[in-house]
C-alpha cells in the first residue's frame, strides 16, 4: 500500500508542471482578442494606440490581448466598429458629431448605433503650417493655394472644406493624404499649407523642422468665434509658444477632443475593467505620451456621444455625476 501511495505521489508531482502549463495555455486561449483602430503611422493616434495596447496587455494578462491597427483615422475607426471589424478606436469629437448625427459623407447619412464613449484622451490644436519663405500669413491667403487637409473623407477634411466655403475661402485644390505624406509634400513644394489637429509635438512636423523652417498660421478672434459657433466640437484655444521650433509666440486657434471609443457590443464588466485599468495607470500612460495627463475620469464628461455602461459604472463609483446626455 505504501509503495502504491509513493508511486501515485510521484506521478502527481511529475504531472503538476504539465497541469500548470496547460492552465496557462488555456487562460491565453480564453483571452478576449480586441483590435484598436488608430491612424496612419507618424500620427499621435498610431503612437498612443500601441502604448495603450501594451499597458492593457501588461496589466491584464490572460484577460485580453489588444492589438493596435494602422487605419485611416477617426472616421475609418468608427466605420470599422459599426461594421464589427474592430472593438476599440480613436476618434475626434468632430467625427463623433458626424457619426451620431449621420451628417458625414463617410457614413452616408446613417447615424452610428454601435459606438459608445470609452475614455477621454487629450485636446488637440488646429495646427496650420507652411514653409517660412511662403507668402501665406493668414487664412485669407489660402485663396488660390494648395491646402493639405489630411486623409480624404476624414472628419477634418469634410468639416474644413465646408468651413472654407462658408468663410469665402477658395483654395486652388485640396491635397488629401496622411499627415506624414502631407508634411513631405509641404517640404517639396507640392502643398502650400497643411492643416491638422494635433497635440504638440507631432512627429511629422518635428521631423520636417529638422530640415525646413516653418511658419505657423493663427486665427483671428472673428475666425475663432465663427468656427466654434458653427461647429460645437471646436473651442477657441491657444497653441503655446515653444510647441514647435517655429512657434515663437502663442498661436490663437481652436481645439477639439480626441477620444477612445468602444463597441456597444462589449460586456459591461469587461469595459468597466478596461477603463478602471487605464484611469488607474497614470504613470504608465504618461510614459506613453505626455498628452495623456488629460486622461482623467472627470474629462469623460467632455464626450459628445453617450458612454458605455461600463464607463458610467466606474464614474459613478468615483462620485462623478453623469449627465443624461451621456447615458445611452
N, C-alpha and C positions, 0 to 999 in steps of 0.2 A: 504493500500500500504506500509506504514511504517513497519507494522508487517511482511509483506512478505519479505521486504528487510532485516529486522533483522534476520528472520529465515534463509534466504539464506546466510547471512554473517556468522552466527554461523556454518552452515553446512560446508562452505568453510574453516573456521578456524579449525574445527574438522578434516577435510579431509587433511589438509596440512601435518601433520606428516606422514600420510599414503602415500601421494604422494611422499614426500621426501624419505621415506623408500623404496618405490617401485623404485624410481630413482636410489637409491644406489644399490639395488639388481640388477637392470638392468645393471648398469655400471659394477658390478662384473661379471655378467653373460657374458657380452660382452668382458671382458678382454681376451687377447690372452694368451693361456697357452703353455709355451715352456719348454722343458727339456734341462738341461745342463749335458752332459756326462762328468764325472770326472775320477776317477780311483778307485782302491781298498782303503778301509779305512786304515788310517795310513799314507797316502801319501799327499804331498802338494796339488795336484790337488783336492783331495777329500775335504780337509780343505778349500781351497780357493774357490772352486765351491759353497759351502754352503754360504760363505761370500758374493760372488758376487750376488747370487740369492737374499740374504737379502737386499743388497744395492739397487738393481733394484726394488724390490717389495716395499721398503720403499719410494724410490724417485719417482716412477711412479705408485702410487696406482690406481687401476681401469683400467690401460692401459695394464699391463702384469701381469701374475702370473708365475714366474720362479720356477722350482723345480730342485734341484741338485740330480743327479742319480749316484749311485755307479756302475762303469763299469770296464772293463779290461784295461782301459787306452787309450793311443793315437790311436792305430790302431782300437780298438773296437769303439771308438767315431767316427772316420772317416767313418767306415763301417756303423754305425748307421745313420749318416747324409746322406750318399749315398742311404741308404735303406728307407729314410724318416721316421726313427724311433726316431730321435732326431733333434732338430733345432740348438743347440749350443754345442760345445765340446772343450775340452782341447786337444792339440796335440803338440808334439815336432817337431822341424824342420826336424829331420831325418824321422819321419813318414810322414810329408808333402811331403818331397822329394820322398819317395817311392810311395806315393799316386798319385802325379801329373805325375810321370814318369811311373807308372804302374810296378815298379820293385819289389814290396813287395810280399812275399808269401801270405800275408793276403788278398790282393786284386786280386790275381790270374792273374796278368798281365794286368789288366784293369785299365787304368788311371781314377782317380776320376773326376767327372764332376760337382758335386753339392756342392763342398766345396770351400768357399772363406774366406779370412782373415777378422777377426773382430778387435781384439786388441792384442798388444804385452803384455806379462805378465812379464817374467823375464828370465835371462840366468841361466842355471844350470850347475854345475860342474860334470864331470865324477868322481865319488867317489867310491874308491875301499878300502874295509876294511876286516881285518881278526883279529883273536884273537892275543893278544900281544905275546903269547908263541908259535905262529906259526912260521914255517921256511920260510914262504913266505915274501920276502922283495922287489922283483922286478917282473915285468911282466913275465920274463922268468921262474920264479918259479911256474907259473901256470901249467906247464907241469906235467901231471900225477895227478893233483889235481881236486877236485870237485868245480866247479865255478858256483855261482848263478848269473843268468842274467835276473831276473825278470820274468814276465809273458811270457808264450810260445807264439811265433808269434808276440810279440810286436816288434816295430822297433829296440830298443836297442838289443834285443835278436838276431834278424836276422842280423843286421849290425855287431855286435861284433863277432858272430860266423864266419862270412865271414872274418872279420879283423884278428881274431886269426889265421885262416887258412893261410892267406896271410903273416902273420908275423912268421909263422912256429911254432905257439904255439899249443900244443896238450893236452888239459885237459883230465883227465880220463873220466869225464862226465860233462854235463851241468844240473844244477838244475833250474827248472822253476816253479816259484810261485810268489805270490805278495810279495812286499818288506817287509811287516811285518812278513810274514811267513818265508821269507828268513833270516831275522835277527834272528829269533828264531832258525832256522836250524844252523846258524853260532854258536850261543851260545851253542847248544847241540852237536857240533862237526860233524854234518851231512853234512855241507858245509864248505869247507876250506876257501874260499874267496868270497865275494859278490861284485857285481858291480851295480851301479845305477847312474842316472843323477839326481842331486837334488840341491836345494838352501838351504844351512845350516841355522839353524839346522833342520834336517829331523827327524821327530818324532820317527820313527822306530830305528834310530841309537842312538839318545839320550836316549831312553828307554833302549836299550841294554847296553849303557855305565853306566847305573845306577848299573849294576851287574857285568859287564865284562870290562876289559881293552882291548882297541883295538889298532891295528896298521893300519895306512893308507898308501896305496901304491901309489907312484908317478910315473910319466912317465919320460923317458929320453927325451932330446931335439930331438933325432932322432925319437923316438916313437911319440912325439907330431907332428913333421913335417910330418911323414908318414900318420897319421890319418887325419890331416887337409887337406893334399893334396888329399888323396884317397876319403875322404868324405867331400864335400864342406860345409856341415852344421856344421862341427866341427871347432873350433878355438883354437889355443894354449892359455892357461889360467893358472891361479894360484889360488888354493883354499887357502884363507888366514889363517895364523896362528890363532888359537883360534876358528876356525869354530866348532870344537868338542874338547872334553877333550883330545883326543888322537892326535889332530893336534897341535903338539908343535912347528912346523915350517911350513912355506909356502909349499904347496904341488903342484908341477908342474903337470898339467893335461890338458884336453881340455874341452871346454864348448859348449853348444848349447842353442838356444832359446826355451822357452815354449810359446805357443800362444793359443789364444782363436779364434776358427773358427766358421763359421756360414753357414747355408744352403743358397745356391744361390736363393732358392725359396722365401725367406723373402723379403717383400717390402722394397724399398729404404728408404721411410720415417720412417719406424719402426727401421731399422738398424741405420739410422742417429741418431734417438732419443736415442737408446741404447748406441752407442759409445759416444755421447755427454755427456750423464749422467755419464758414467763410467770415461771418461777422466777428467770430471769436478767435481769429487768426491774424490779428493786426500786424504783428511783426513780420510774419511770412508774406502778407500782402504788400507791405511797404518794400520788402526786398524784391518783389516782382516789379513794381513801378511806384514811384513816389506819389503819383496822382491818386492812388488808392487810399490815401488818407481821408478821402471823401466817402469811402465805402463804409457808411455807418447806418445803423437801424433807423435813425431819425431821418436821414436823407431818402429813405424809401418812400417818404411822402411826396417826393418830387416826381414820382411816376405819373404819367398821364394816361395809363391804362390800368385796369383792375389787377390786383395782386393775387398770386396763387394762395389758396387756403393755408398751405404750409407756412408761407411767409407771414400771413396775418396772425396765425397761431403764435409764432415766435415774437412778433411785435407786441402782441397783447401781453405775453409773458413779461416783456420788458416795460410794461406800463405805458406803451405808446398807443394813443387813441387813433384808430384807423378810420378816416372819413368814409362816408357811404360811397363816394365816387370811386374808391379803390377796392370795394368789395364786389366780387363777381356775382 
